[in-house]
Amino acid sequence: MTPQTQMVDIVLPLETSEDEQARRHAVAAKLGVPAGRIGGMRMRKHSIDARQRTVKVQLRLEVCLDAPMPPEETPVWSCAPLPASAPTVVIIGCGPAGMFAALRCLENGVRPVVLERGKDASARRFDLAPILREGRVIEDSNYCFGEGGAGTFSDGKLYTRATKRGPVAKIYEVLVAHGAPERILTDAHPHIGSNLLPNVVKAIRGSILAAGGEVRFQTKAVDFVVEGGHIRGVVTADGGEIRADSVILATGHSARDIYQLLSKRGILLEPKPFAVGFRIEHPQPFIDRRQYHLPEKAERPRLLPAARYSLATKIDGRGVHSFCMCPGGWIVPAATENDEVVVNGMSLSRRDSPFANSGMVATVEPEDVERFRTQHGVLAGIAFQKALEVSAKQAGGGGQRAPGQRVADFLKSRISPDLPETSYFPGATSAPLHELLPDWITRRMREGLRLFDRRIRGYASRDALLLGFETRTSSPVRIPRRDDTLEHPEVGGLFPCGEGAGYAGGIVSAALDGMRVAEAACAAAHR
């Protein structure tokens, strides 16, 4: 008979939080039993509570009384072999949405054919060197395009509020089954790290291939085969045609050519809100001291991770907020074309960089980019993004150098005479960011930064650096889909999915959407 277990929540001081006996005695006190009755404990949740001056650790433990803790199976992923008659679903894009859609297709007896314009994760890593060292973008293989999508080299943060969209735990278990660290199952704010993610995505590809699916790299979709209002296949850049029973569009929000293709073909698109701004960078010890209430010049205690933060406000009806905060991280060049500069953030699993960076962005509503609508129609938001990226390229002075400005100088509308040290490898050039952004964004960003400086004292000091521009926070366009079938309302068999379609905002929410859409695409393919 399997011993019964129960969940127990305890709070411990930081200095004893890793001590097994301290945990055991706290659990015993909570249950009102002698410590000797505790036969075993297993971590289920771990979180840091730094809201007060004394940092505490909140633990949720699975506890077994009067018997050893029953063994726990390591997560695995498997599915039954595909039948010879299995229908085919083409999945465009090998990011989180596309990969998890492929796994779910296989679980439903459908053969996925994943098309990825970029290269596999190993080859893709070599293509990052030219953009870092030469300022030259390889336009189909970079920080945004390739196996695993933009998430592969941007920290691997897994925290999501998308719990109502599906089983978040299932996503974590699949990732662990493919080599992600088991701590993501228990951490309150889990992340994998850009050094570990490539091997995870390669392992997922291995599962797709072993189960009978296909993954085709350097295979760019350039057109759709639409017959009688129903999609029947995809045309690739080499002139090939791949027939399919359904097509899942999971391209991510940087595949602007897909939006242009849909618009050219007259396939319905909708504008949606997005956000643009900067990367803001501070010394990580400064963030540690503020968030953990440490004395000036004190070092972060060994048991504490690099501190993070989340800031948000609303100014004149538009949000100003931090985005994709990377503690102990680096700012990286995320451009996908050579006439633009785009910045993003990443961290390794150890989060041991001396810098902390975050997006600092303001919301852009469709009416804010009305002046681009005459020429660009529904793609006005993309045109606005592109204009900012081109201006950043010009102000940066060449290659992937980014325009930069000390926060204190941005607030006072003056060019910085010099810039602080930065993690951004291509380098930064002092520039008037306050003039490169539209006045309505600059004004809101200034008000937001002043407010955040009151919440985190010194946040807007001269030691803080702004780099332009963070433009790829989300898609300015939504590819609509029906609520019941998840198909495009005008093209049967076409299933918009993930961040690029406007239905997700991160690795986990994209993976959840991929699984959900795959269920619908498989049902359609089996009909």
C-alpha positions, 0 to 999 in steps of 0.5 A, a space after each residue: 500500500 502506497 504511503 499517504 502524503 500531504 502538502 505543508 507550507 512553511 516559512 524559514 529564515 534565509 540562513 536556515 532555509 537549506 538546513 534539512 533539520 530546520 525544515 523537519 522541525 518547522 514541518 513537525 511544528 506546523 503539523 503538531 507531531 514529533 519530528 521523528 514521525 516525519 519519514 520523508 519530505 520532498 520539495 514542491 515549491 520554493 520562493 524568496 519573500 523579500 518584501 520586508 527587510 528580513 528576507 524569508 524563504 517560503 517552502 511547500 513540502 510534500 510530507 510523509 508521516 511514519 513511512 519513507 517518502 514513496 519514490 517519484 518517477 522522473 518525467 518522460 515523454 513518449 507516444 505510440 507509433 504513428 500509423 501508416 495512414 496518419 494525416 499530416 499537419 505542416 507547422 511553420 516555425 520551430 519555436 515553443 509553439 511549433 515544437 509543443 504543437 508537434 509533440 501534441 500532434 504525435 500524441 494524437 496520431 498525426 504526423 507533424 512536418 515542422 518547417 524552420 527558416 533558420 538552422 538547428 540550434 548547434 549551427 545557429 550558435 555559430 551564426 551569432 558570432 558575426 552579429 556580435 563581432 562584426 555587426 553583420 546579421 545573418 537574416 535567417 539565422 540569428 537571435 530570433 530565427 532558428 531552432 527554438 525560436 527567440 527563446 533559445 538565446 534569451 534566458 528561458 524564463 518560464 514564469 507565466 500568468 497563463 494558468 487558465 490556458 492549460 496545464 502549465 505543469 505539463 509544459 515544465 514536465 516535458 522540458 524536464 523530460 528533455 533535459 531541463 533542470 528539475 528545479 523548474 518544477 519547484 521554483 516560483 520563478 523558474 528559468 532554464 538559461 540560454 546555455 542549457 536551452 539549446 540542448 533542451 530544444 535539440 532533445 525535443 527535436 529528437 523526440 519528434 523525429 523518433 516518433 515519426 515527425 519531420 523537422 526541416 531546417 533552412 526551409 522558408 515558407 513563402 506562400 500557401 496553397 489555398 483551394 476553395 477557401 481551404 489551405 492545402 499546403 505550403 510553398 517553400 523558398 526552393 520552389 517545393 510544395 508540401 501538401 497537408 491536411 492542416 497548417 499551423 502558423 507558429 512563426 513568432 512575431 519577427 517573421 514580418 514577411 509572413 504578415 506581408 504574405 497574408 496581407 498581400 493575399 488578402 487574408 484577414 489580419 487585425 491590428 493590436 496593441 504592442 509596446 516599444 522602448 529601451 533596454 535599461 541596465 544597472 549593475 546587478 549589485 545595485 539591484 541586489 541591495 535595493 531588492 534585498 534591503 542590504 547595506 550599501 556596498 554589501 554583497 548578496 548572501 550566497 543563498 540568494 539568487 540575483 535579484 529581479 524586479 517588476 515595475 508597472 504604471 499607467 500614464 495618460 491611458 498607456 502602460 509603462 512597464 518593465 519587460 523580460 527582466 534579466 538578472 545577472 544577464 546580458 543585452 544582446 543584438 536581436 535584429 533580423 535585418 542589416 538596416 536595423 538595431 534591436 536590443 533584447 536581454 538574456 541570462 545564463 542558468 547561473 545568472 552571474 553577469 555583473 549586470 541586470 537588464 530589463 525592457 522598459 517599454 510603453 504601450 502603443 495602441 493602433 491609433 497611435 500609429 495612424 500616420 503609418 496606416 495610409 501607406 501600410 494599412 493593417 501593418 502600420 504597427 510593424 512599419 512603426 517598429 521598423 522606423 525605430 529600428 532603422 533610426 537606432 541603426 543610424 544613431 548607433 553609428 554602424 554595425 550593431 552598435 546601439 544608441 545609448 544614454 544615461 537615464 539621468 541625461 534622458 530625463 533632462 534632455 541632454 546627450 550623455 558625454 560618456 556612457 557607463 560600462 555595458 554588457 552589450 558586446 557590440 558597444 554603444 554610442 551616445 545619442 539623444 534617445 529622447 529625440 529618436 522616440 516620438 514625444 508621446 512615448 518620451 514623455 510617458 517614459 520620463 514620468 514612468 522612470 521618475 516614478 520607478 526611481 521612487 520605488 527603487 531609489 537610484 533606479 534613474 541615476 547616472 549609473 543606469 543606462 538606456 539602449 535603443 530600441 526594444 521593439 519586439 515585445 509582441 506582435 503589432 498584428 493579430 491573425 484572427 481565429 475562430 473561438 470554436 475551431 481555432 481556424 482562421 475565419 476565412 481560410 479553413 485548415 489554417 491555424 494561427 498560433 503563438 506569439 506571432 499570431 498574437 495569442 501568447 507572450 513568452 515560452 510557456 504561454 506559446 507552448 500552451 497555445 501550441 498544444 491547444 491549437 494542435 488539438 484543433 488542427 489534429 481534429 480537423 486533419 482526422 475529419 
